Amino acid sequence: MTAALLDGNAFLAHIKDDLRTRCAALAERGVTVGLATVLVGDDQNSASYVRMKHEDCAEVGIASFREDLPASSTQADVVAAIERCNANPDIHGFIVQLPLPKGLDEEGALLAIDPDKDADGLHPVNLGRLVMGVDAPIPCTPAGIQALLAFNGVEIEGKHVVIIGRGLTIGRPLANLLALKRPNANAAVTVVHTGVPDLGSYTRQADILIAAAGAPSIVTPDMVRPGAAVVSAGITFGEGRRLIPDVDEACAEVAGWITPRLGGVGPTTRAMLLASDTSVKLNPKQRVVAQVAQTATDTASEHRLAHAGQLRWEWTPGKAQVSYSVRQVEPGFGVGLGNWLGNGRQWTPFEMQMGQEQSSLLQGLGGNLPVEIGRASCRERV
């Protein structure tokens, strides 16, 4: 058996194509999405990651900003840079590149981020929302792993996922994400780590095995269930700065799917950062206007529906009046969208009252269309 590759670069290219269209549509409405990075010190790996993120932004039409600080920076310097990003209205989301140089407080830096601008989903408020199962920015690497599996047709729902690693950026949030009762999740999740003896007794039970321990070749072929999907999310740099994944490359002879040594999880993390900033980090009024337009386009494309008229919206204090209609092309469609399309033939005007549940309307950008999008609420920030 030779495993099929879970190609992160192919996934990134797919996301970029989609985001170019979305960013162009937003630009026509006067919205330019802005993403920023805060980089402290001169770590080569961190600098490389940040450089690629800014290149990605330029490719899809996202404005990028950067705060580059020397390794001698104090905690106050770091917090000041974060506060500048918080206060800049042109920045809709940003990340603090981790790890920070020794002597700096990473927890304090994360706490200083405005949760609504937390593009990496690592603020305690957003991690708490993830645990609660409510909409919030999701840490990019876990979101990327989930999306990469789904993109390649790997079924997650009802499967046994074993994660090696319990770190803040991957292991813990990924376990919560894949256990949620949502599409491309709803799995039985087991978390193990390097302190557990006989890891193979756990990993051989996995339909999906994800290694995020940062331990070179910790997963060997005898630890893999034949036909399993195997994802290497942890990396180490060996002699000559050669990247060594957590999963031994020989596992490809046993697995059904596997990430390559290069171009696996890394590109998916970048893809999710771009997608998160584009779909979530607009101000509330812009989000709803953009989302109503984009949902019409997405649904027409994904479910073979044709437009039958113009989309219109009008804002008044405290509410939004929106209307458009669609025509059903595929017989029988409508089960997945429930009440959203009603009988599948016509969508009449509806009113969205400003409230506290704007995220339910935003789910369409991620591909999970809400059941009653016509009655979803949003909130208006002065």
DASUL-V380501 format. One record per backbone hydrogen bond with DSSP energy under -0.5 kcal/mol. NH is the residue of the N-H (numbers start at 1). CO is the residue of the C=O. Records with the same first field share a line. If there is no record, write none. Layout:
NH: CO + CO
//
This chain:
3: 252
4: 256
6: 258
7: 5
8: 6 + 263
9: 263
11: 7
12: 8
13: 9
14: 10
15: 11
16: 12
17: 13
18: 14
19: 15
20: 16
21: 17
22: 18
23: 19
24: 20
25: 21
26: 22
27: 23
28: 24
29: 25 + 26
30: 27
31: 26
32: 30
33: 31
35: 63
36: 93
37: 65
38: 95
39: 37 + 67
41: 69
47: 43
48: 44
49: 45
50: 46
51: 47
52: 48
53: 49
54: 50
55: 51
56: 52
57: 53
58: 54
59: 55
60: 56
61: 57
62: 57
63: 33
65: 35
67: 37
68: 66
69: 39 + 67
73: 70
78: 74
79: 75
80: 76
81: 77
82: 78
83: 79
84: 80
85: 81
86: 82
87: 83
88: 84
89: 87
91: 88
92: 34 + 90
93: 34
94: 117
95: 36
97: 38 + 95
104: 101
106: 104
109: 105
110: 106
111: 107
112: 108 + 109
113: 109 + 110
117: 114
118: 115
119: 94 + 117
120: 94
121: 118
126: 123
127: 123
128: 124
129: 125
130: 126
131: 127
132: 128
133: 129 + 130
134: 129
139: 121
142: 169
143: 139
144: 140
145: 141
146: 142
147: 143
148: 144
149: 145
150: 146
151: 147
152: 148
153: 150
154: 149
155: 153
158: 186
159: 156
161: 159 + 188
162: 208
163: 161 + 190
164: 210
165: 163 + 192
172: 167
174: 170
175: 171
176: 172
177: 173
178: 174
179: 175
180: 176 + 177
182: 180
185: 182
186: 180
187: 178
188: 159
189: 187
190: 161
192: 163 + 190
196: 193
197: 195
201: 198
202: 199
203: 199
204: 200
205: 202
206: 203
207: 160
208: 160
209: 229
210: 162
211: 231
212: 164 + 210
217: 245
218: 215 + 246
219: 246
220: 218
223: 220
224: 221
225: 203
227: 254
228: 225
229: 207
230: 228 + 257
231: 209
233: 211 + 231
234: 211
236: 244
238: 236 + 242
241: 238
242: 239
244: 236
245: 243
246: 234
248: 219 + 246
251: 248
252: 249
253: 250
254: 251
255: 251
256: 228
257: 228
258: 4
259: 230
265: 232
268: 264
269: 265
270: 266
271: 267
272: 268
273: 269
274: 270
275: 271
276: 272
277: 273
278: 274
279: 275
280: 276
281: 276 + 277
287: 283
288: 284
289: 285
290: 286
291: 287
292: 288
293: 289
294: 290
295: 291
296: 292
297: 293
298: 294
299: 295
300: 296
301: 297
302: 298
303: 299
304: 301
305: 299 + 300
306: 327
308: 325
312: 323
314: 321
316: 319
319: 316
320: 352
321: 314
322: 320 + 350
323: 312
327: 306
331: 329
333: 330
335: 332
338: 334 + 335
340: 337 + 371
341: 338
344: 341
348: 346
350: 322
352: 320
353: 351
354: 318
355: 378
360: 357
361: 358
362: 358
363: 359
364: 361
365: 362
366: 363
367: 364
368: 363
369: 367
373: 370
375: 372
376: 373
378: 353
381: 379
382: 380
//
